Amino acid sequence: DGFTNGWGHIVADGSLANLEGLWYARNIKSLPFAMKAVDPTIVAGKTDWELSNMSTKEIMDLVEANGDKIDEIKAKSARGGKDLDKLGKWLVPQTKHYSWLKAADIIGIGLDQVIPVPVDSNYRMDINELEKIIRELASTETPILGVVGVVGSTEEGAVDGINEIAELRNKLVKEGIYFYFHIDAAYGGYGRAILLDEDNKLIPYKDLQSKFAEYNVFTEEENLVSEHTYNAYAAFPEAESVTIDPHKMGYIPYSAGGIAIQDMRMRDVISYFATYVFEKGADIPALLGAYILEGSKAGATAASVWAAHKTLPLNVTGYGKLVGASIEGARRFYNFLSGLEFKVGDKTMKS
């Protein structure tokens, strides 16, 4: 279960994948204004506020329907430096990776547009605070460029309520408020494998324990996957883009990040074609370089990821067992430390 019409590729690391995610969001959200500049009839009757809150699908449908004008539209979009001040705020949890600040700087929206959302006692994005911030911004017609949900925060390993963010967006869209949704699962993305069956379909939560027992995912008869985490992973297909790093929980021994997008058509908003290399209309992967931030790619990295995924399928029969062993090992270490006392100088600390 995942993106049915999606696309993805390997990047050097999660920081570059996050940068690409913001690149997609910036360009897509600027397209309605570009369409208005090129041919107002395409978005006739829409105010600037309505243009700022068009869904990604609606925008991509219009791009597809006006393919003969796409180059002119793209030239009038954010990639041409236009309307950056109309794109709005980029909301990230306080547990964000520092690469998001670098991405905002490089992409040109600026650090002032990045708003940290408070987290709860479990270091997860506080959904009530997120809604409060969005509504306060909307009250002054300040657009929301996008929201980032983190799956596996760097310091705490926390999993944000991805399903709750998706549900909030579904509620707000009825009020005319829409935001791009990116999941930063650089660290925890591979954890989703533990929830997929042999056919790569999501296992119902009530059946997890029996499926874990069937494949010896855990050595003890215990389900170590909370319903919160399950629901978060189940909602991955709701996001426009996802960062996931094979060199983290994928255990790939090369520098390997990755990004996946929900709609293959999104590639066209960031594409560049070098006349000495690419020919429009050529088949992928011949055109890979036209749709990614990097140029030349290391073959060893791709071969390593491919070999690992062939050896360990991305479901409960393969990576799921590896992730399960990691979870169980971490739990045992936690239990071992629980209650222990440590002396540091003249201070005694209890874990």
Sequence and secondary structure as in RCSB ss.txt:
>XXXX:A:sequence
DGFTNGWGHIVADGSLANLEGLWYARNIKSLPFAMKAVDPTIVAGKTDWELSNMSTKEIMDLVEANGDKIDEIKA
KSARGGKDLDKLGKWLVPQTKHYSWLKAADIIGIGLDQVIPVPVDSNYRMDINELEKIIRELASTETPILGVVGV
VGSTEEGAVDGINEIAELRNKLVKEGIYFYFHIDAAYGGYGRAILLDEDNKLIPYKDLQSKFAEYNVFTEEENLV
SEHTYNAYAAFPEAESVTIDPHKMGYIPYSAGGIAIQDMRMRDVISYFATYVFEKGADIPALLGAYILEGSKAGA
TAASVWAAHKTLPLNVTGYGKLVGASIEGARRFYNFLSGLEFKVGDKTMKS
>XXXX:A:secstr
   TB EEEEESSHHHHHHHHHHHHHHHHHHHHHHHHH GGGGTT  HHHHHT  HHHHHHHHHHTGGGHHHHHH
TSGGGT SGGGS EEEEETT  THHHHHHHHHTS GGGEEEE B TTS B HHHHHHHHHHHHTTT  EEEEEEE
BS TTT  B  HHHHHHHHHHHHTTT   EEEEEETTTGGGGGGGB TTS B  GGGHHHHHHHTT SSSS    
 HHHHHHHHTGGGSSEEEE TTTTT  SS  EEEEESBGGGGGGS    TTT  TT  TTTTGGGGSS SS  HH
HHHHHHHHHHHS SSTTTHHHHHHHHHHHHHHHHHHHTT EEEETTEEEE 
